[in-house]
Amino acid sequence: MSRTPTHGLFAQVEAYFTDYLPKQRGASVHTVRAYRDALTLLIKFVAERLGRGVAALQLSDLDADVVTRFLDHIELERSNTPATRNCRRAAIRGFFKHLLRSDLAHSQQYMRVLAIPAKKARQRPATYLEAEDVRLIINMPDRRTHSGWRDYTLLLLLYNCGARVSEAAGLRWDALQLTAPRHVRLFGKGKKERLIPLWPETAKALHRLRGISRGADQQFVFLNRHGQPMTRDGIAYVLAKHAAAAVDTNQTLRHKRITPHVLRHSCAVALLQSGTDVTVIRDYLGHASVATTGRYITTNLQMKRDAMQAFWKKAGIEPASTKAWRPKADLLAFLQSL
């Protein structure tokens, strides 16, 4: 049985991205782009492996064997982690589920692709900074300049709200309320919204930024030097620049890769250390499950140390020393260098 044109590769890809994902699933633009990137990599890999142009590829070329080889390729040759491999696999599975619904005649081919297992990935402890280290970085920008004040406000907001970098990049002025009760409306993954209270310090910084901002697009809060909304890469660059400047004051930061997501982790840990319930932190960060939030409990050494102290007290055992342990800066530098 030959395939009709409606079952061609291009037609199916077009239907998936223009109809199924946005209209039937209601997928966010971030989901669409992530799936697009995964499928683009797969199609280019198959075309190169078969020695054909992309236009000459057919659905029959996308079988379980080639998808498995592609997943191995991105892990071994593109140095992707098993977690990234699994994300690409999930995106590809979404497309093949769509094919299964619309092209039953070749369901066996698609089912074999869907049967490719996820690879076990070791979950690494979340990297975070203690509150004093975050404050040091936040205070690095020169607030006497417009760009310095923008950077200061941006870093303060990221930490205050535990915002994802995409949420900060897309933040608009109409999502802010800078008078009591001060809060910001963030739009996260899956088109989910959440309201986050703002510290008075953050609200004042945003209020001043609005007064001094000049640019072509005043809808967005954080603008680059061309008056356009800052990108994810631009925000990451700003944080990396000021984190590097903070190294002169705190050498232990030298060996840490500090990204906007590290500030998000740092916000979560600070909330945990303050005694905030894990379900509240879940809603604060916009996690889909409390299991994701619980990850921070396992990574925080201070909370484990506090639990040990409480256990000693409950058991009637006096610890060898009641003096709180504090690592010396030179010891931390040594450990970070290993």
C-alpha positions in Angstrom: 0.0 0.0 0.0 1.6 3.3 -1.1 1.2 6.4 1.0 -0.9 9.2 -0.1 0.6 12.7 -0.1 -1.3 13.5 3.1 0.9 10.9 4.8 4.2 12.4 3.6 6.8 13.5 6.1 6.4 17.2 5.4 2.6 17.0 5.6 2.7 15.2 8.9 5.3 17.6 10.4 3.3 20.6 9.2 0.0 19.2 10.7 1.8 18.4 14.0 3.2 21.8 14.5 0.4 24.0 13.1 -2.7 22.1 14.1 -2.1 19.3 16.7 0.3 21.0 19.2 -1.1 24.6 19.3 -4.8 23.9 18.6 -5.6 20.4 19.9 -3.0 20.2 22.7 -2.8 24.0 23.5 1.0 23.6 23.9 2.9 26.7 24.9 5.4 28.3 22.5 8.3 27.0 24.6 7.0 23.4 24.1 6.5 23.9 20.4 10.1 25.2 20.1 11.6 22.4 22.1 9.8 19.8 20.0 10.8 21.6 16.8 14.5 21.6 17.8 14.4 17.9 18.6 12.7 17.0 15.3 15.0 19.2 13.3 18.1 17.5 14.8 16.6 14.1 14.0 15.7 14.9 10.4 19.2 16.4 9.7 20.8 13.3 11.2 18.7 10.9 9.1 19.4 13.0 5.9 23.1 13.0 6.5 23.2 9.3 7.4 21.3 8.3 4.2 23.1 10.8 2.0 19.9 12.5 0.8 18.4 15.9 0.9 15.8 16.6 3.6 13.2 17.0 0.9 13.8 13.4 -0.3 13.1 11.8 3.2 10.1 9.7 3.8 8.3 8.6 6.9 9.6 5.0 6.3 13.1 6.4 6.9 12.2 7.2 10.5 12.3 3.8 12.1 13.3 2.6 15.6 16.8 1.8 14.5 17.6 5.2 13.2 15.9 7.0 16.2 18.1 4.9 18.5 21.2 5.8 16.6 20.2 9.4 16.7 19.8 9.3 20.5 23.2 7.6 20.8 24.7 10.3 18.5 23.5 13.3 20.5 24.8 11.7 23.7 28.2 10.4 22.4 29.1 12.9 19.7 27.2 16.1 20.8 28.1 15.5 24.5 24.4 15.7 25.7 23.7 14.3 29.1 21.3 11.3 29.5 18.7 13.8 30.9 18.9 15.8 27.6 18.8 12.6 25.6 15.6 11.7 27.4 14.1 15.1 26.7 14.8 14.7 23.0 13.3 11.2 23.1 10.2 12.6 24.8 9.8 15.2 22.0 10.2 12.6 19.3 7.7 10.3 21.0 5.2 13.1 20.9 5.5 13.3 17.1 5.3 9.5 16.7 2.2 9.4 18.8 0.7 11.9 16.4 1.7 9.6 13.5 0.1 6.6 15.2 -3.2 8.4 15.3 -3.2 9.6 11.8 -1.4 6.7 9.9 -2.6 3.4 11.3 -1.4 1.5 8.3 2.2 1.9 9.5 1.4 1.6 13.2 4.0 -1.2 13.8 6.8 1.1 12.7 5.6 3.8 15.0 5.0 1.5 17.9 8.6 0.2 17.8 9.8 3.8 18.0 7.5 4.5 21.0 8.9 1.3 22.7 12.5 2.8 22.8 13.2 3.1 26.6 14.4 6.1 28.4 17.9 6.0 29.6 18.5 6.0 33.3 19.9 9.4 34.3 21.7 10.2 37.5 20.1 13.2 39.1 22.8 15.5 40.3 22.3 17.7 43.4 21.0 21.1 42.6 23.7 23.8 42.6 22.8 26.7 44.8 24.3 29.7 46.6 23.9 30.8 50.2 22.0 34.0 50.7 25.1 36.1 51.5 26.7 35.0 48.2 23.6 35.9 46.2 23.5 39.3 47.9 27.1 39.9 47.0 26.4 39.2 43.3 23.2 41.4 43.4 25.2 44.3 44.8 27.9 44.1 42.1 26.3 46.3 39.4 27.1 50.0 39.3 23.7 51.4 40.2 24.7 54.9 39.2 24.2 53.9 35.5 21.1 52.9 33.7 22.4 49.5 32.7 23.7 48.9 36.2 20.4 49.7 37.7 18.7 47.4 35.2 21.1 44.6 36.1 20.6 45.1 39.8 16.8 45.0 39.4 17.0 42.0 37.2 19.1 40.0 39.6 17.0 41.0 42.6 13.8 39.9 40.8 15.3 36.6 39.8 16.2 35.8 43.4 13.0 37.3 45.0 10.7 35.3 42.7 12.8 32.2 41.9 11.9 33.1 38.3 12.9 31.1 35.3 15.0 33.0 32.9 12.2 32.8 30.2 9.8 34.3 32.8 12.1 37.3 33.4 12.8 37.8 29.7 9.1 37.9 28.9 8.1 40.1 31.9 5.8 43.0 31.0 5.0 46.1 33.0 1.3 45.2 33.1 2.2 42.0 35.0 3.5 44.1 37.9 1.8 45.7 40.8 4.3 47.9 42.6 2.0 49.3 45.3 0.6 47.3 48.2 0.0 44.4 47.9 3.1 44.3 45.8 3.3 41.3 43.5 4.2 40.0 40.0 2.3 37.7 37.7 4.7 35.2 36.1 3.8 33.0 33.1 5.7 29.7 33.4 5.8 26.3 31.7 2.6 25.0 30.2 1.0 28.4 30.2 0.7 28.3 34.0 0.4 31.5 35.9 1.4 32.3 39.4 1.4 35.4 41.6 4.6 36.0 43.6 4.9 38.7 46.3 7.6 41.3 45.9 10.0 42.5 48.5 9.7 46.3 49.1 13.3 46.5 47.9 12.4 44.8 44.6 9.3 46.9 44.0 11.3 50.1 44.6 14.0 49.0 42.2 11.3 48.2 39.5 9.6 51.5 40.1 12.8 53.4 39.5 13.7 51.3 36.5 10.4 52.2 34.9 11.1 55.9 35.4 14.6 55.8 33.8 13.9 53.3 31.0 14.1 54.5 27.5 13.6 52.2 24.5 11.5 51.3 21.4 9.5 48.7 23.2 8.2 49.8 26.6 5.9 46.8 27.1 8.8 44.7 28.4 10.5 45.4 31.7 14.1 44.4 30.9 15.5 45.9 27.7 19.0 45.6 26.1 21.0 48.6 24.9 19.1 48.6 21.6 15.8 49.1 23.4 14.7 45.5 22.7 13.6 42.8 25.2 16.5 41.0 26.7 17.0 37.5 25.6 17.8 34.4 27.7 21.4 34.6 26.6 21.5 38.3 27.5 20.3 37.6 31.0 22.7 34.8 31.5 25.5 37.1 30.3 24.6 39.8 32.8 24.6 37.3 35.7 27.9 35.7 34.6 29.5 39.2 34.4 28.6 40.2 37.9 29.3 36.7 39.3 32.8 37.0 37.9 33.2 40.4 39.5 32.2 39.0 42.9 35.0 36.4 42.8 37.4 39.1 43.9 35.5 39.3 47.2 34.6 35.6 47.6 37.1 33.2 46.0 34.8 30.2 46.5 32.6 31.5 43.7 35.4 31.0 41.2 34.7 27.3 40.6 31.0 27.6 40.4 29.1 27.9 37.2 26.5 30.4 38.1 23.4 30.6 35.8 20.0 32.1 36.2 18.7 28.7 37.2 21.2 28.6 40.1 19.5 31.7 41.5 16.2 29.8 41.2 17.7 26.9 43.1 19.1 29.4 45.7 15.7 30.9 46.2 14.2 27.5 46.8 16.9 26.6 49.4 16.5 29.9 51.2 12.8 29.3 51.5 13.5 25.8 52.9 16.0 27.1 55.4 13.5 29.7 56.6 11.0 26.9 57.5 8.6 27.4 54.6 6.4 24.3 53.9 7.5 22.4 50.8 4.0 22.6 49.3 4.2 26.4 49.5 7.6 26.4 47.8 6.1 24.2 45.1 3.5 26.9 44.3 6.1 29.7 44.7 8.4 28.2 42.1 5.6 26.9 39.8 6.6 23.2 40.1 4.1 20.7 38.7 4.8 18.2 41.5 6.0 18.5 45.1 8.4 15.7 44.3 10.4 18.2 42.2 10.5 20.6 45.1 11.6 17.9 47.5 14.9 17.6 45.6 16.2 20.7 47.4 15.8 19.1 50.8 18.2 16.3 49.8 20.8 18.8 48.6 20.9 21.2 51.5 23.7 20.2 53.9 22.8 22.8 56.5 19.3 21.3 56.9 20.8 17.9 57.3 23.2 19.2 59.9 20.2 20.8 61.8 18.4 17.5 61.6 21.4 15.7 63.1 21.5 18.2 65.9 17.8 17.7 66.6 18.3 14.0 66.6 21.1 14.1 69.1 19.0 16.3 71.4 16.0 14.0 71.1 18.1 10.9 71.8 19.7 12.5 74.8 23.2 12.4 73.3 25.5 15.4 73.6 27.4 16.1 70.5 31.2 16.3 70.8 31.1 20.0 70.4 28.2 22.4 70.6 30.0 25.0 68.6 28.6 25.4 65.1 31.0 24.2 62.4 32.1 26.8 59.9 34.4 25.9 57.0 37.3 28.3 56.5 37.6 30.1 53.2 40.9 28.4 52.3 39.4 24.9 53.0 36.4 25.7 50.7 38.8 26.9 48.0 40.7 23.6 48.3 37.6 21.5 48.1 36.3 23.4 45.1 39.6 22.9 43.3 39.4 19.1 43.5 
